[in-house]
Amino acid sequence: MTMTPGSSSRGVLDGIVVADFSRVLAGPYATMLLADMGATVIKVESPTGDDTRAWQPPVRDDQATYFLSVNRNKHAIALDLKNDDDLATAHKLLAKADVFIENWKPGGLKKFGMDPAAVAQRYPHLVHASITGFGTKGGAHLPGYDLLAQAASGLMDITGEPDAAGQKAGVAIFDVVTGLHATVGILGALQERQHSGQGQHIAVNLMSSALSGLVNQTSAYVAGGVVPKRMGNDHPSLAPYGPFAAADQSLIIAVGNDGQFRRLAEALGVPELADDERYATNPARNAHREQLRTELEARLQHKTASVWVDQLRKVQIPCSEVFTIAQGVQFADDIGLEPVQPAGAEQVPTVKHPIDYSRSKITYDKAPPALNADEAAIRYWLNTPDDDSVRLLESNVSNYEKSTS
């Protein structure tokens, strides 16, 4: 572990330094999670910046909210790896870092001496995580866009109404899943390094993450020989499980077992449905799902969705209204999840880190940085001997200013 002495405990990854050469979403999402957990993350961008700085609208104070969503708690420097001095700076960073994460095209870093083989030889302590779209073999030439992974994995084919064309998810879901997989891999490699003293290379890709993230749907084919089909908002294995029309709008009912269905039937005033052979078991309900929908909606139409949600939750029936993003954030706040956390002195609103620790901290110390915002502090730190260095935070900016005054 590369320590940065002189700091108090901030999180479970306190003292870990991450050299983040990734861009767009999967890599930056992973490194933001690491930064939130206390790692010192140095975001290295090209002189033109991360692509997502220009992915707008929407914006906040002229900054793309896309970029803001995954770059909290990072320190930014712009380097042109084709420039010898900047390349030397990049290698200084790798020498002092614990983790190197990048999503360059396979082979793209070889000319800079930063490919997996060169890194393993020159920086054996380093945990090196590479993110690609479709791996480094037959799919190495394919660009790593989430939409392509959604199409190629089958997600689009199972998403949407049966009689319509397949649809993508409303977010770049496999970028996020791949970022999570990269984070898990990095944490595992750091744990193993404590025993061996050696780093290693981690490879993750959108396609493998997509097939893993499709869980029961890919298993249906791999283990059962069943090719899943589009079912709209229905579930292939559960009923009733999806949206059902109430008096004003749809509500979600998610029945996972026969006991829940019995309570649902009683709450709707039709307890006899739970004993009807068409609906008494989950396989039977699946076989008669459209008839069941008609029966349920005939009762649900007498009250609004919000009234039904209140009543059904009282008897522990899993259910929800269908919210907008704005309503979802408000709901999370109403139930005490504190979904919005201001980052840095600028108090930039960001979405809360998804993990809570009982003893360790999750931090929101630094707003997403402007391009090259921390160059002076980073260069100062890179040229300071380890035994004299301090944490690369705002304190390092002060040290730099003192040294040049």
N, C-alpha and C positions, 0 to 999 in steps of 0.2 A: 504494500500500500504506500503510495506517495503521500506523505503527511504534509499538511500545511499548519505548522504549529501556531500557537498563540490564539486559538479559538476555543470557545465553549462548545459543548455538544449541541448540534443542530438537528441531527436526524440519524437514521440508521446507516446512512452512507457518508457520514461526516468524515472528511479526509480523502475521499475518493475523487480523483480528477478525471473528467471525461473530455476527450478531444472529439468534438462533434462536427464531422465533415458531411453530415447528411443534410438533406433539404426536402422541402414540400411537407410530407405528412408522417409517414411511418417512422422514419428515424427521429425527426423532431419531437413527435409524440413520446417516443421511448425516452429520449434524453430529458424532456420536461419532467416526466415521472421520476427519473433519477435525481434531477435537480431539486424537485419538491422534497425528496427524501434526504436531502442534505449534501448531495454530491456537488462539487464545483464543476459546472459544465461550461466549456469554452466553445462557443458557436463560431465555426470558421466558415465564412462565406466568400464567394467570388467578389470581385470589385463591384459587380452589378447587383449582388445580393440574392438571397433566397427567392426563388420564383414567386412564392406566395406573398411577398411584399407587394406585388402588383396584381394579385388576384382580388380585385375589387370592382364594384361594391359587394357587400356593405363595408363601411369604414367607420372608425372612431378617431376623431382628430387627425384625419387624413391618413390613418394607418389601416391597412386591410385587417378586418376582424379575423380573417382566415389565419393570417400570420400570428395575430395576437393569441389565437386559440391554443398554440402548441409551442410557444417560445418564452414562457415565463421563467424567471430565475436563471437566465443565462447571461454570459458575458461575451460580447461580440467583437470579432476582429475580421477584417477583410484581407484575404491573401490571394495573390495571383500565383499559382503554383508554377506557371511558366517563367516567372521571375526568380532568378537564382537566390536573391536575398529572402524573398518570401518563402521559397521552398525550404531554405535553411531554417527559417522560423517555424515552419510546419514540423520539421524533424525535431527541433528543440522541444516542441510541444509534445510530440509522441514520446520523447525520451522521459519527460516528466509526468506523463499521464498514466493512468491505470487502465483506462478504457479508450479504445479508438472505434468509433462507429461511423460508417459511411454507406451511401447507397449509389455509388458510381456504377456505371455499366461494367460488367465483368471484363477485366483486363485493362480498364481505363486508368488505373493508378500505377500500372507497372512502370511506365516511363518516368514516374516520379519516385521510384523506389519505395512505394507505399502499398504494394500488392501483398496478399497474404504470405507468400513465401519470403519476400524481403523483410516484412515486418517481423515474422517469426524468428528470422535469423538475427536481425539487428536489435530488436526490442523483445527479447524472450519473456519479459515480465508482463507484456501488454495483452489484455483481453481485446481481441479485434473482432468486431461484429460487422458483417457485410449483409446488406439488404438488397436483394434483386427482385425483379418481377417474376421470372420463370426459371431461376436457377442458373447454373454455369455450364450446363451441357447443351442439349439440343435446343433449349429455350434461351440461350445466352444472348441471342441477337434481338430478342423481343423487348420492346420498351415496357417499363414497369408502371403502367397506369392501372389504378384500381378498377376502372371500368372494364378494362380488358380481362382482369381476373374475375370480375363478376360474370362476364360473358363466358369465359372459357371454363370456369369451374362448374357451371350449371345453375348458379344462383339466379340469374335472370330468367332461366327457363322455368324455375319453380315459383317465381314471384309475379303476381298479377292474377287477373281473372282468367278462368279456363278458356274462354272464347276470345281472348285478346292476346296481343303480342306480349312476350316477356318484358319485365321491367327491371331496372336497376333499383337498388336500395336508395333511400333518401339521403344517405351519407356514404362517404368512401369507407365502407365498413371493413374491407379487407386490409386497407392501409392501417386502420386502427388495430385490427387483430394481429397483423404482422408486427406492429410496434410493440404490442403486449408480449408477443412471443420473443422478440428481440430482448426486451427487458428481462423476461424470465431467464433467457439464455445467459445474459450478462451476469445476473445475480448468481446463477449457478456456477459460472466460470470463476467469478470472484471468490465464491466459497471454496471451490476446489483449489484455487491458487493459494489459499491459506495453508493448505497441506503440502502442496507440491512446490510452491514457490515459482511456478511457471504459468504464464498466460497461455491462451490458445485461441484458435480462430473459430468463430461461430458464424454459420451461414443460415439465413432465413430468407424465404421468398414468398411473394404474394400468393402464388398458386398453391403451394403446400399449405400455407396458412388458411387459404380459402377452403381447401378440401377438409382440413381438420376442423375449421370453424363451422362447416356445414353439418357436423356431428351426425345426428340421426338420419339426415337425408342422404349423406354419402354412405353411411352404414347400411341403409336400406338396399342400396345397390351392391356394395362390396360383400356384405354378409348374407343378404337375402335375395339378390338377383332382381330386385324391384327397382325400376326406374321411376323416381318420384315425378309427379305431374303438378301443374299449376292448379291450385285450389282456392284462389282468392285469399280470403282471410281465414279459411277453415284450416284445421289441423289434420294431418293424415292419420293420426292415431287416437285422437281424443274428440269427444262430443258430449255435450255442447262446449265449444271452445272457440270463441271469436266474437264478432259484433252481432248484436241482436237489436232489432228496431223497437224502441220505446215510443211514448207518445210524441216526443219532440225530436229525438235524435237517437243514434245508436249508443248502446253501452256494451262494454266487453264483459262477457261471462266466461270464466275459465274453470271448468269442472274437471278435476283430476282423478276422481274416484267415485265409487258408487254411493258412499256415505254423503259426499257433497251433493250429489245429484238428488238424493232423497231430501236433503234439507232445502235445496232449491225448489223442488216440487211443492213442498209444504209451504214455503214462503210465498209462492205464487198462487196458492190456494187450489192446487191440483195434486194432492198427495198420491192419488191413484196412479199417476204417471210412473212413480218409482216402482210399482209392482206390475206394470204393464210389461209383458215379455219382450216387447219391441224396444224397451228403454231400460230394463232392469240392470243390464250390465253394459260396460263400456263397448265391447264388441257389437252388442245388439244396437246400442245407440249409434255407433258408426254406420251400421248397415241401414239404419232408418233416419239418418241425420236430417233430411229435408222434411220428413213428416214431423220430426221432433221440433224443428225450427218453427213450423207453422203452429204447433201446439204452444210453444213458449211465447212467441210473439203475439198470439191472441190474448195472452194474459198481460204481457209487458206493455201493450198499447194503451192501457188504462192509466198509466202514470208516467211522469217524466223520468228521464234517465237519472238525474240527480237524486230524485226521491227513491228510485229503486236501489241505487248504490247505497244510500243510507240504510235502507231496510235490509238489503242482502248482506251487507257487512256485519250487521248486528248478529246474524246467524252464521257468520264465518263462511260466506260464499265469496270466493275470489272474484272481484269485479272492479270495474273502473269506467269512468267517463272517458271519451276520446278527446284528449286535450290538444291544443296547439302547443308549440314550443314555449310560448310565453306562459300559458297556463300550466305547463309541466314544471317550469322553473318556480312558479308561484306555489304550486302544490308541494314541491320538495321543500320550499321554505316554510310552508304552513305546518309540515310534519316534523320540522326541526332539523332538517338535513343541512341547512345553511349552504345552499348550492353556489352562491356567488361570493367569491373571496377577492377583495381588492389586493392588487399586487404592487409592491414598491411604494416609494414616496408619492408617485403620481396617482396612486389609488386606481389603477386601471382595473375595471371589473373583469374577473376571470372565473372560470368554472372550477369549483372545488376539486382538489385531488381526491380520487375515489377511495383511498385507504385511510383508515384512522388507526393510530397506534395508541396503546394504553400508556406508554411511557415516553416514547420518542416523538419528536416533533415533525410535522409537515410545515414547510415554510412557504411564504409568499413574499419574500424579501425584495424581489427585483422585478420590475415591469419588463415586458418583452423589449429587448434593446433596439435602438436605432442601428442602422448599418455602421459597423466599425466603431461603435460607441465606446468600447473599452480597450481600444488598441494600446493606449499609453500604459494602462495598468497591466495589461497582459504582457507587453514587452518588458516592462519593469520586472514583473514576476519571473519571466523566463530567464532573465539575466541575473537573478538573485540566487545565491547558493541555497540549497535545500535547508541547511541548518540555520539559515538566517531569514528565511522567507516567512511571510505571514499569509493568512487566507486571502485568496483573490476575491475580494469584495470591495465595497466602497473604501475600506481602510487602505487598500493598496493604491487607490487613486491619490489619497492624501500622502502616502509615502513617496509616490512618484513626484508629486508636486513639491514636497520638501526637498527631494534630492536634486531638483532642477532649479530651485529658487536661489 
